[in-house]
Amino acid sequence: MENISKYDILNLLSKKMPFFQATQWLKGGIEKYNGKSPSELMKENKNKEAYEELQKYLDKKNIKT
């Protein structure tokens, strides 16, 4: 996916995680990005990076995409 929007990220979250878990993921820090959260990455228009981190998280938790 080249042009990933915030909508794409939030849509995938809503389909794959309960609300509370999705909120916690959005607020959680990512070591690779100096502790920035996915929501901070999205505010900086780094949607591709946030989406890739979401896919990694889903794979780690064995949640099918």
HELIX and SHEET records of a PDB file:
HELIX    1   1 LYS A    6  LYS A   16  1                                  11    
HELIX    2   2 PHE A   19  LYS A   27  1                                   9    
HELIX    3   3 GLU A   31  TYR A   33  5                                   3    
HELIX    4   4 PRO A   38  LYS A   43  1                                   6    
HELIX    5   5 ASN A   47  LYS A   60  1                                  14    
END                                                                             
